[in-house]
Amino acid sequence: MTNKGKSSNKRNKPSGTDSANSWGIRTSYTFGSATIVSGVDYPVPHSQTRYFAEKRKPVSGKSPLVNGWRAPTGFQGFVAKLRPGGAFDYTTGDVTILRHYGGMGYSFKSTDFYYGCLTSSNQIPRTSTNLVNRAQVECVNKIKEDSANLAESLATLDQTLGMLAGSVIRLSRAIHYARRGQWKRSADVVFGSKGSPNYVPRTFGEYSAGVSQHWLEYIYGWKPLIQDIMFLLELAKQQNRDKNKFITVTRRLEEPEPLPKKVTSGAGTCYMSGERTNGVFVRCDCTLSSPALFLLDQLGLVNPLLLGWELIPYSFLIDWILPIGHVLQALTASFGVSFKGMSTTTYTRMTLHQEWSNYSGSWGGTPISCDIHTKCWKRVTFTSFPLPRLYYKSPFTSLTRLATALALLTSRR
């Protein structure tokens, strides 16, 4: 096969394309290449036009600053850039050998430029409605900083105090034995093993059952009660908070979305790698209008739906997947406060690497390659607190949740 027409391996860059940094631009570039079929002495030139850079914001605005606060405004933007790969030179075919070469790599298709958008015709983020609903509910719930629900604790006071007393006695006994070097007795007390002082558990299950029970006591007994005590101490300070105090809360959530590994179009085959992340950012601004009502809601005394739900046995298990309790809690987020402004910003960012051949069959050599980087945003605003909507989430989002799930399964055996 002849090397006639072979391009240089030097990595080139389209001229004049990096200077367009202002909003409202969309540029493209025509990439040249050539093919040679075995037995033919002359190359056949080709050209492919691809989007090279884009920076647009079809929706934008800015509100005036009033008393140190600026109301949120709508926004939509999209920024993307193609980074051409180096020179490519590969061959395909089994009987008839075809060679394809060029000075710079380019994207597989023009529409690949918009893999970081919901559609190629409308450059908006790919963030799911479920993630938006979750972020909005969790954001407005932060207004009350509800780290504890005292109403539920009061409804189960005797049970909690009994569990607390037993745990304190058990801990003191374990410390007593440990100080005297009686480690076996100390372990038996902590892990809940039964029997004589010289008893040795026969199975791992006896110890695991004890560990599970104490973990549940911490999560659903010790931890909430300690939080309630600390919360009551903070209430005294909140009694003196100034009326109309400004409150700002935010919540940000992200989730990855996999890119396709392999895409075909006609005779071409493209292999992809990279990252695509969808996210949402919620901000809510309000002022304290009724400190008394605000505190009552913090105590869980103005939301009977939430209290009733949390007193249902094992309702927390349902909340792991469908957080009904959080949605019910958000229904009274506006109690005691005056709404000022709220916005939800969704976004998607993508880093995509492509290696591909424009012809069928396996290839050898250096394929066509490129990188594509994109970001898109969309912000919407609200004139009042949005109605909280139900969402779902994975029950195993952290080690704590996983440990609690395992403890519950063990304790139910």
Secondary structure, DSSP 8 states (H G I E B T S, - for coil): ---TT----S----TTSSS--SSSEEEEEEEEEEEEETT--S-EEEEEEEEEEEEEEEE-----EETTEE----EEEEEEEEEE---EEEEE-SSS-EEEEESS---SSGGGGGTTSS-SSS------HHHHHHHHHHHHHGGGT----HHHHHHTHHHHHHHHHHHHHHHHHHHHHHHTT-HHHHHHHHHT--S-TT---SSHHHHHHHHHHHHHHIIIIIHHHHHHHHHHHHHHHHTT--TT-EEEEEEEEEEE----SEEEETTEEEEEEEEEEEEEEEEEEEEE--HHHHHHHHTT-S-HHHHHHHTSTTHHHHHHHS-HHHHHHHTTTTTTEEEEEEEEEEEEEEEEEEEEESSSS-EEEE-EEEEEEEEEEEEEEESS----------S-SSHHHHHHHHHHHHHT-
